[in-house]
Amino acid sequence: MTYRCTGILLLCYLLSLPLMAQTNRLVTGYVLEKGTGQALAGAGLVVSSTGQGTRTDARGYFSLRVPPSDSLTITVTHVGYPTTLVPLAAYSLTEPITILLQPGRTLTEVTVRPILTSKQVGEALSLGKISLSLDQVRKVPALLGEKDVLKVIQLLPGVQKGTEGSTGVYVRGGGPDQNLILLDDAIVYNPNHLFGFFSAFNGDILQSVELTKGGFPAQYGGRLSSVIDMKLKTGDMHHLHGEGSVGLIASRFALEGPLVKRRVSFLLAGRRSYYGLLTQWLTPGEQSDQIPNRTWFHDFNAKVDADLSAKDHLSISGYAGYDMFRGQRTDASQSYLKSGLDWGNTTATLRWQHRSSSRLSSQTALVYTRYQLKVSSQEAAVSSDSAVQVYQLKYQSGIRDLTVKHDWQLRLSSNHALRVGLRGTYHRFTPSAIVETNLNAPPTSDANQPIDVLESGVYAEHDWYLGRRLHLNSGLRTSYYLHKAVQYVRPEPRFSVDYQFGKGYLVKGSFTMMNQYVHMLSNTGTGLPTDLWVPTTDRVKPEQAWQIASGVGKTLGRSAKPARHVTVTLEGYYKTMNHLISYREGASFLLPGNATKNQKARWEDNVTAGRGWSSGLELLLQKKEGTFSGWIGYTVSLTRWQFPQLNGGRPFFPRYDRRHDLALVGIYELSNRIRLSGTWVYGTGQALTIPVARYTLHVNNPERGLNPAQSVFGDSQPVKEYSGKNRFRAEPYHRLDLGVQVGSRKNDQRSTWEFTVYNAYNRRNPFFYSMEGKVDADNKPSRTVLYRYSLFPIIPTINYSFKF
Amino acid sequence: MNTTLWCSIGFLTLTGCQNLRQEVDLDGLTQQPNKLIVAAFISPQDTVLTVKVNRTRPIQDPYNATSGLVTNARVTLTNAGRSLTLVYNTTHQQYQADPARLPIRSGQTYTLTVQTPDGLRVSGSCTVPPAVPVQTVSLDSLEEVNGNKQYLVRLAWQDPPRTKNFYQPIGAFVYLRSCGTCSSAEKARQRPVRAPIPFGTSTNLSGLVSDDLRDGSVLTSEWGALRADSTDKARSTPNTVFRDYYARATVTAVLLHVDEAYYRYHTAAELAARYDGNPFAEPVIIPSNIKDGLGCFAAYNKSIRNVVLKR
């Protein structure tokens, strides 16, 4: 019955879409980057006089209906490129036209001063969705000089960071597992290197990064709070290029060029840390009580693009990232201790894009994703009879996905666009597997069987521009989930509307419903690899959220180029989340053992479900281009959770609830060669659970039921009083980073020296707190004190990068 | 220029290498008022009513087992207009009274009030649940890897429907040791040995059972092993056939029908003991039903069934 209802709903939705007659001329073409020929996906094109417009697809292709006039001008916008006005009179419109945008160059100001259309205003104001300028990512100072898209995303309003230095992204009260992080359509489950201090993504080879935090398009699903969609750039089809950098902690290099000129290109990139070499050099040798570190991470990206015909494009891309931590201690006897912690993501995407006509195009993708964590420990000890006992423990958990995606884009008219698609993902989870081996005894294992589940979705989405001022986006996605006898079919309506009024004002509202069928269990919320991905089962329901958001925006400035304007947006949201899961009190990521003597322990024994609410107000003041650019982002928000089995059933603040969050980002072009940049961030402290008192706890002695002569109370135990879950607020976090980039150019070779100071005023920001005993002088009894552990003091960094 | 640059970098590096671990004194931690902690568990089968009273100690203060002991409180138990004051017993470090003066009855609600001379006053209430009879006691055996047999016992009972119920099954294996060489007089002097039967597991040591998701059904305990008492010096060796070990044996199966406060308090206490100090484990917050204080005032009722084992 549920299936039938959902099917009828979807059909009704499709039939309700209006089909409009066509009367205007059709203009088709490509938007490419000047110099490299790189296709620019998502570029906005608007007919200046009518306000009608479109966006380029992943190949940079567009089609646009224009009125029969000779004096038309199209305004082309794309994040990271100057806004360009293209007079159509210069082109013969019988063939597809090519529009070239030059990166990082400001074109001469034109005298035409068109009224901004709703599309232009909407893009400039970016309510609910933000396209990250990769050019700005490269200009913002970064920890140890490692440019990181996720850390720049953390500077945006509505997005909060996790602990010091981590790449954890918390969007509108959601946890880090509620972000759908896509790299060329492949989900990246653990987007971290080095315990979350660096993200898994190499910013040099990304073409676009889009963050959606509300008003989700129907094509996306499976996560509650955000979509971070990253696309790798296409290799240059004409010339060989390379770029790289040498930093304090890692180096990276990327090479791109044609395999078959104008038809097939390649892109190769690699990054390798040498942090482990430093620690190896600094820490003592193996004959020591200390465990020396052998630590490194690396990642590789590869992509091949092929234009099979004018209408067909094929691309294959892959990513492999790996982190490895090794420790070993050996003493004079044969005893030793070896420990290891490894994790890695692997993704591969095969994508075929086909344009059937100027109105209809499609995209098919086959995606593979794998994330795996391994913890190992091997200890050898000499027993009393001089035999060497070797004990080994291996813990493994992981997730592997195979996904098929297909999408159609149909441009019904210049005012109507329709997208329809379907996805199917086959997940295989291995929540945990522990194998204990004593080389002198048979091995024992406590492994959960792999869990196979199917997650799929079908969607339809419609864009409708009513005149110059009103834009409606409506969609319906239906998700389907199957795991053994457990199945769910859930419709997810999506709707957003924006309306332009006055001079450069825009008001927008949206409603979305999302379902999430895979969950992450986290003890720390810091992006540690011990975070465990688990599916929906008969005992764990899918998470569900609905969100309403509304905002108003205004562009300030008289320039014809919207990117040069200062934009102000104010947006509020309210979100409820049901069936959130969390560890039970006392639970840990390692299975506690057999739950009963008859049945094996299940990870579900460790979790409990509840609900959450989040509301907030976000302010963004932004200037994307010019001698001085940057933004101010401020968020005031409130997030609460309530779990029947946590905190005595009373509501509490999750760890990442943050009342105030402020980011100031400024980039100043001092001259053609020298650029100054700085960021200052402030955030309310995290909500933590810290003991405030101690007491002796007495329990009943049930044996008294057998023998009344027994003591009434059992063994007493000292316990800590926490006064409630997450009732303690850490100290506020604030930090100033400064950077100077000095560039030089010789022929086609560019090089840049960058000097960065992270945490310029050396603020001791809390990383974690710990209660520890302290012995004071004068033989006073020891007392317990609270220590704040900070991670990064002031860190100066020098970095060199080059491009040819 | 170069000298200035390198001096600046050197200065920044030196200032950065300060201690990243700092003691902090935060309001809210040192300003914690102390609270009273009360622990009392009553049942109709009680031979003595007992209450433990303690105070919390600020987390930074030195602490030992007798820290916070409260010896001068006024402890009162009331029911249906009748009240009983419990008196402090220095030997057992607890307040106690004779239940004959205020009998504990099934279905009755009792209120416990504790007041200290310095003005702290806390209270809690509980209702005594009815006894739930043990329906069956099942015996089974399991052959171990070494060929020995392990004898197991399990309780079953009918859960009352439409109410939340919680239980704690306990048991004892009471036996008279088999002694072929003993004289009649020696046999007459033999005293039965009592060994507890553990119905807990590694993750649920106390064996507490909830009827959550199984309301109104027949509930069972875990399988508990019959073992000779650990203090019995003549314990069976691995080669002993267990049933030849005793002359007479009885399994005493006891079912405590406990209230929700009892269940939640004891479950949390066990978790706290197991995971204290584990940095990866979520902190355990001990639930309390004591108004303005901490601890637990709970009730339970007992049913018992004896099964004589055949040889």
Interface residues (C-beta under 8 A of the other chain):
Chain A: N523 T524 T530 Y583 R584 E585 G586 A587 S588 F589 L590 P592 G593 N594 A595 T596 K597 N598 A601 D605 L646 N647 G648 T689 I690 P691 V692 A693 R694 Y695 T696 L697 H698 V699 N700 P702 E703 G705 L706 N707 P708 S711 V712 F713 S716 Q717 P718 V719 K720 E721 Y722 S723 G724 K725 F728 E731 V757 N762 R764 Y769 M771 K774 P781 S782 R783 T784 V785 L786 Y787 R788 Y789 S790 L791 P793 I794 I795 P796
Chain B: S8 I9 L12 T13 T15 G16 C17 Q18 L20 R21 Q22 E23 V24 D25 L26 G28 L29 Q32 N34 K35 I37 A39 F41 Q45 T47 V48 T50 K52 N54 R55 T56 R57 P58 I59 Q60 D61 P62 Y63 A65 S67 G68 H92 Q94 Q168 I170 G171 A172 R194 P196 T201 S202 T203 N204 S206 E222 W223 T252 V254 L256 Y262 Y265 H266 A268 A269 L271 A272 A273 R274 Y275 D276 N278 F280 A281 E282 P283 V284 I285 I286 P287 S288 L294 G295 A298 Y300 K302 I304
